[in-house]
Amino acid sequence: MRALGVHHVSIKVKDAPEAVRFYCDVLGLSVRPDRPDFGFGGAWLDAGGQQVHLVEGALPQDEGQHFALQVDDLDLAIDELRSRGVGVSDPIPVGSARQAFVNDPDGNLIELHQPG
Protein backbone atom coordinates (compact mmCIF):
# COMPACT_ATOMS: atom_id res chain seq x y z
CA MET A 1 0.00 0.00 0.00
CA ARG A 2 1.07 3.57 -0.68
CA ALA A 3 -1.03 6.36 0.78
CA LEU A 4 -1.36 9.35 -1.51
CA GLY A 5 -2.44 11.84 1.15
CA VAL A 6 -5.24 12.62 3.57
CA HIS A 7 -8.61 12.80 1.84
CA HIS A 8 -10.59 14.06 4.83
CA VAL A 9 -10.92 14.18 8.59
CA SER A 10 -14.25 13.66 10.31
CA ILE A 11 -15.25 15.73 13.36
CA LYS A 12 -18.22 15.02 15.63
CA VAL A 13 -20.31 18.10 16.45
CA LYS A 14 -23.53 18.67 18.42
CA ASP A 15 -25.02 21.32 16.12
CA ALA A 16 -23.96 21.17 12.47
CA PRO A 17 -25.25 24.65 11.46
CA GLU A 18 -23.41 26.26 14.39
CA ALA A 19 -20.25 24.31 13.55
CA VAL A 20 -20.52 25.28 9.86
CA ARG A 21 -20.73 28.95 10.85
CA PHE A 22 -17.57 28.62 12.97
CA TYR A 23 -15.53 26.65 10.45
CA CYS A 24 -16.59 28.86 7.51
CA ASP A 25 -17.03 32.33 9.02
CA VAL A 26 -14.19 32.14 11.54
CA LEU A 27 -11.67 29.67 10.10
CA GLY A 28 -12.28 30.38 6.41
CA LEU A 29 -13.34 26.94 5.16
CA SER A 30 -16.15 26.62 2.61
CA VAL A 31 -19.12 24.26 2.30
CA ARG A 32 -18.81 21.57 -0.36
CA PRO A 33 -22.03 20.92 -2.31
CA ASP A 34 -21.37 17.20 -2.84
CA ARG A 35 -22.37 15.76 0.58
CA PRO A 36 -24.87 12.92 0.17
CA ASP A 37 -27.90 12.72 2.47
CA PHE A 38 -26.84 10.23 5.13
CA GLY A 39 -29.97 10.72 7.25
CA PHE A 40 -28.15 12.69 9.95
CA GLY A 41 -26.92 16.27 10.21
CA GLY A 42 -23.55 17.35 9.03
CA ALA A 43 -21.59 19.06 6.30
CA TRP A 44 -18.56 18.53 4.11
CA LEU A 45 -16.17 21.45 4.09
CA ASP A 46 -13.23 22.36 1.87
CA ALA A 47 -9.95 23.41 3.48
CA GLY A 48 -7.59 24.30 0.66
CA GLY A 49 -8.22 21.11 -1.30
CA GLN A 50 -8.60 18.78 1.68
CA GLN A 51 -11.89 18.03 3.36
CA VAL A 52 -13.25 18.35 6.88
CA HIS A 53 -16.45 16.38 7.44
CA LEU A 54 -18.73 17.57 10.26
CA VAL A 55 -20.95 14.80 11.60
CA GLU A 56 -23.71 15.41 14.15
CA GLY A 57 -23.58 12.98 17.02
CA ALA A 58 -22.25 12.24 20.48
CA LEU A 59 -18.95 13.99 21.12
CA PRO A 60 -15.94 11.79 21.88
CA GLN A 61 -14.01 12.07 25.11
CA ASP A 62 -11.22 14.66 24.82
CA GLU A 63 -7.95 12.77 24.77
CA GLY A 64 -5.91 15.32 22.85
CA GLN A 65 -7.09 14.29 19.40
CA HIS A 66 -6.97 17.12 16.89
CA PHE A 67 -6.34 18.02 13.29
CA ALA A 68 -4.20 20.83 11.91
CA LEU A 69 -4.99 23.60 9.45
CA GLN A 70 -1.95 25.01 7.70
CA VAL A 71 -1.75 28.81 7.71
CA ASP A 72 0.72 31.09 5.96
CA ASP A 73 0.98 33.65 8.78
CA LEU A 74 0.33 32.29 12.27
CA ASP A 75 0.66 35.65 14.01
CA LEU A 76 -1.91 37.22 11.68
CA ALA A 77 -4.27 34.26 12.18
CA ILE A 78 -3.98 34.54 15.97
CA ASP A 79 -4.56 38.31 15.88
CA GLU A 80 -7.60 37.93 13.63
CA LEU A 81 -9.14 35.20 15.79
CA ARG A 82 -8.55 37.12 19.00
CA SER A 83 -10.07 40.28 17.48
CA ARG A 84 -13.22 38.21 16.90
CA GLY A 85 -13.28 37.06 20.52
CA VAL A 86 -12.05 33.54 19.76
CA GLY A 87 -9.68 32.06 22.33
CA VAL A 88 -6.45 30.85 20.77
CA SER A 89 -3.19 29.83 22.42
CA ASP A 90 0.05 31.70 22.05
CA PRO A 91 2.27 30.33 19.27
CA ILE A 92 4.86 27.71 20.19
CA PRO A 93 7.80 26.50 18.12
CA VAL A 94 7.94 22.91 16.91
CA GLY A 95 11.27 22.45 15.18
CA SER A 96 11.37 25.12 12.49
CA ALA A 97 7.55 25.32 12.41
CA ARG A 98 5.14 27.08 14.78
CA GLN A 99 1.71 26.14 16.04
CA ALA A 100 -1.19 27.46 18.10
CA PHE A 101 -4.44 25.83 19.18
CA VAL A 102 -8.11 26.82 19.12
CA ASN A 103 -11.29 24.95 20.06
CA ASP A 104 -14.44 24.86 17.97
CA PRO A 105 -17.83 25.50 19.68
CA ASP A 106 -18.01 21.81 20.70
CA GLY A 107 -14.52 21.76 22.20
CA ASN A 108 -12.81 19.96 19.30
CA LEU A 109 -9.15 20.93 19.24
CA ILE A 110 -7.74 22.47 16.06
CA GLU A 111 -4.06 23.14 15.52
CA LEU A 112 -3.07 26.15 13.42
CA HIS A 113 0.24 25.20 11.83
CA GLN A 114 2.74 27.46 10.07
CA PRO A 115 5.50 25.43 8.39
CA GLY A 116 9.11 26.46 8.95
C-alpha positions in Angstrom: 0.0 0.0 0.0 1.1 3.6 -0.7 -1.0 6.4 0.8 -1.4 9.3 -1.5 -2.4 11.8 1.1 -5.2 12.6 3.6 -8.6 12.8 1.8 -10.6 14.1 4.8 -10.9 14.2 8.6 -14.2 13.7 10.3 -15.2 15.7 13.4 -18.2 15.0 15.6 -20.3 18.1 16.4 -23.5 18.7 18.4 -25.0 21.3 16.1 -24.0 21.2 12.5 -25.3 24.6 11.5 -23.4 26.3 14.4 -20.3 24.3 13.5 -20.5 25.3 9.9 -20.7 29.0 10.8 -17.6 28.6 13.0 -15.5 26.7 10.4 -16.6 28.9 7.5 -17.0 32.3 9.0 -14.2 32.1 11.5 -11.7 29.7 10.1 -12.3 30.4 6.4 -13.3 26.9 5.2 -16.2 26.6 2.6 -19.1 24.3 2.3 -18.8 21.6 -0.4 -22.0 20.9 -2.3 -21.4 17.2 -2.8 -22.4 15.8 0.6 -24.9 12.9 0.2 -27.9 12.7 2.5 -26.8 10.2 5.1 -30.0 10.7 7.3 -28.2 12.7 10.0 -26.9 16.3 10.2 -23.6 17.3 9.0 -21.6 19.1 6.3 -18.6 18.5 4.1 -16.2 21.5 4.1 -13.2 22.4 1.9 -9.9 23.4 3.5 -7.6 24.3 0.7 -8.2 21.1 -1.3 -8.6 18.8 1.7 -11.9 18.0 3.4 -13.3 18.3 6.9 -16.5 16.4 7.4 -18.7 17.6 10.3 -20.9 14.8 11.6 -23.7 15.4 14.2 -23.6 13.0 17.0 -22.2 12.2 20.5 -18.9 14.0 21.1 -15.9 11.8 21.9 -14.0 12.1 25.1 -11.2 14.7 24.8 -8.0 12.8 24.8 -5.9 15.3 22.9 -7.1 14.3 19.4 -7.0 17.1 16.9 -6.3 18.0 13.3 -4.2 20.8 11.9 -5.0 23.6 9.5 -1.9 25.0 7.7 -1.7 28.8 7.7 0.7 31.1 6.0 1.0 33.7 8.8 0.3 32.3 12.3 0.7 35.6 14.0 -1.9 37.2 11.7 -4.3 34.3 12.2 -4.0 34.5 16.0 -4.6 38.3 15.9 -7.6 37.9 13.6 -9.1 35.2 15.8 -8.6 37.1 19.0 -10.1 40.3 17.5 -13.2 38.2 16.9 -13.3 37.1 20.5 -12.1 33.5 19.8 -9.7 32.1 22.3 -6.4 30.9 20.8 -3.2 29.8 22.4 0.1 31.7 22.0 2.3 30.3 19.3 4.9 27.7 20.2 7.8 26.5 18.1 7.9 22.9 16.9 11.3 22.4 15.2 11.4 25.1 12.5 7.5 25.3 12.4 5.1 27.1 14.8 1.7 26.1 16.0 -1.2 27.5 18.1 -4.4 25.8 19.2 -8.1 26.8 19.1 -11.3 24.9 20.1 -14.4 24.9 18.0 -17.8 25.5 19.7 -18.0 21.8 20.7 -14.5 21.8 22.2 -12.8 20.0 19.3 -9.2 20.9 19.2 -7.7 22.5 16.1 -4.1 23.1 15.5 -3.1 26.1 13.4 0.2 25.2 11.8 2.7 27.5 10.1 5.5 25.4 8.4 9.1 26.5 9.0 
